[in-house]
Amino acid sequence: MTTENAELTTEEVLRRDIPWETYMTTKLITGTGLQLLRRYDKKAESYKAQLLDDDGPGYVRVFVTILRDIFKEETVEYVLALIDEMLTGLMSFIYTEETVEYVLALIDEMLTANPKRARLFHDESLADEDTYEPFLRQYSSTHF
């Protein structure tokens, strides 16, 4: 983490503009992924909740793909903030040097606290995806 990003809240991270189109142009996300992100990003919480109810596994797949394939710090933080918001709705997440440990503990806690959204990570349509691999890769790269 850079020192300038040492203490950002989820709300602050989500104010960023992420160049999703550039990621599609460079084939880091698909056209479908871009469409889902355009529908979801920067929208009202009630609208996002409806999108997750309609196609939650699709959004989980896009978020996990981004965490697996894109390594730009600002984008990773942004997607982690989207996941945090998706699972908790809280805007109090603080990004510090301990972000990875906190996120892993938070994910465990959130999966228990919000079983409806947690099931999105285990949807049958994601059977061929390792939805936890990006989180574990981040953890192992910082701890081993």
C-alpha positions in Angstrom: 0.0 0.0 0.0 1.2 3.5 -0.7 1.2 5.9 2.1 -1.3 8.2 0.4 -3.8 5.3 0.4 -3.0 4.2 3.9 -6.3 5.3 5.5 -9.2 5.4 2.9 -12.7 4.5 3.8 -14.9 2.3 1.5 -16.8 5.5 0.6 -13.6 7.3 -0.5 -12.4 4.3 -2.5 -15.8 4.1 -4.3 -15.5 7.7 -5.4 -12.8 6.7 -7.8 -13.4 6.4 -11.5 -12.2 3.1 -12.8 -11.4 2.8 -16.5 -13.6 -0.3 -17.1 -13.6 0.3 -20.9 -9.8 0.2 -20.9 -9.8 -3.2 -19.2 -12.2 -4.5 -21.8 -10.1 -3.1 -24.6 -7.1 -4.9 -23.2 -9.2 -8.1 -22.8 -8.8 -8.1 -19.0 -12.6 -8.1 -18.7 -15.2 -9.3 -21.2 -17.9 -7.3 -23.0 -20.4 -9.0 -20.7 -18.4 -8.1 -17.7 -18.2 -4.5 -18.8 -22.0 -4.4 -19.3 -22.5 -5.8 -15.8 -20.1 -3.2 -14.3 -21.8 -0.3 -16.1 -25.2 -1.4 -14.8 -23.8 -1.8 -11.2 -21.1 0.8 -10.7 -22.1 4.1 -9.1 -25.8 3.2 -8.8 -28.1 3.5 -5.8 -28.0 0.7 -3.2 -31.6 -0.3 -3.9 -30.9 -0.7 -7.6 -27.7 -2.7 -6.9 -29.7 -5.0 -4.5 -32.1 -5.7 -7.3 -29.3 -6.4 -9.7 -27.8 -8.9 -7.2 -31.1 -10.5 -6.7 -31.5 -10.9 -10.5 -28.0 -12.0 -11.4 -25.8 -12.2 -8.3 -23.5 -15.0 -9.6 -22.8 -12.9 -12.7 -21.6 -10.0 -10.6 -19.6 -12.3 -8.3 -17.9 -13.8 -11.4 -17.0 -10.3 -12.7 -15.6 -9.2 -9.3 -13.6 -12.4 -8.8 -12.3 -12.3 -12.4 -11.1 -8.7 -11.8 -9.3 -9.7 -8.6 -7.7 -12.6 -10.3 -6.6 -10.8 -13.5 -6.0 -7.2 -12.6 -3.2 -6.1 -10.3 -3.5 -2.3 -10.3 -3.8 -1.4 -6.6 -6.6 1.2 -7.1 -8.7 -1.3 -9.0 -8.2 -4.1 -6.5 -9.1 -1.7 -3.7 -12.2 -0.6 -5.6 -13.4 -4.2 -6.3 -12.8 -5.1 -2.6 -14.9 -2.1 -1.6 -17.7 -3.2 -4.0 -17.6 -6.7 -2.4 -17.6 -5.2 1.0 -20.5 -3.0 0.1 -22.3 -5.9 -1.6 -22.0 -8.1 1.5 -22.4 -5.6 4.3 -23.7 -2.3 3.0 -21.3 -0.7 5.4 -19.3 2.3 4.4 -16.8 2.2 7.3 -14.1 -0.2 5.9 -10.6 1.3 6.4 -7.8 0.4 4.0 -4.5 0.1 5.9 -1.4 -2.0 5.7 -3.5 -4.9 7.3 -6.2 -4.8 4.5 -5.7 -8.3 3.3 -6.0 -9.8 6.8 -9.0 -7.7 7.5 -10.7 -8.5 4.2 -10.3 -12.3 4.8 -11.7 -12.0 8.3 -14.4 -9.7 7.1 -15.4 -12.1 4.3 -15.6 -15.0 6.7 -17.8 -12.9 9.0 -20.0 -11.5 6.2 -20.5 -15.0 4.7 -21.9 -16.0 8.1 -23.9 -12.8 8.6 -25.5 -12.5 5.2 -26.2 -16.1 4.0 -28.3 -14.9 1.1 -25.5 -12.9 -0.5 -22.9 -15.5 0.7 -24.7 -18.1 -1.4 -23.9 -16.0 -4.5 -20.2 -17.1 -4.1 -21.4 -20.8 -4.1 -23.9 -20.6 -7.0 -23.9 -23.6 -9.3 -23.1 -21.4 -12.3 -19.8 -20.7 -10.6 -18.9 -24.4 -10.1 -15.9 -24.0 -12.5 -14.6 -20.9 -10.8 -12.4 -20.7 -7.8 -14.2 -17.7 -6.2 -11.8 -17.6 -3.2 -8.5 -17.9 -5.2 -7.9 -14.1 -5.6 -8.3 -13.6 -1.9 -6.1 -16.5 -1.0 -3.5 -15.4 -3.6 -3.4 -11.9 -2.1 -3.1 -13.3 1.4 -0.3 -15.7 0.5 1.7 -13.1 -1.4 1.7 -10.8 1.7 2.4 -13.5 4.3 4.8 -16.1 2.7 
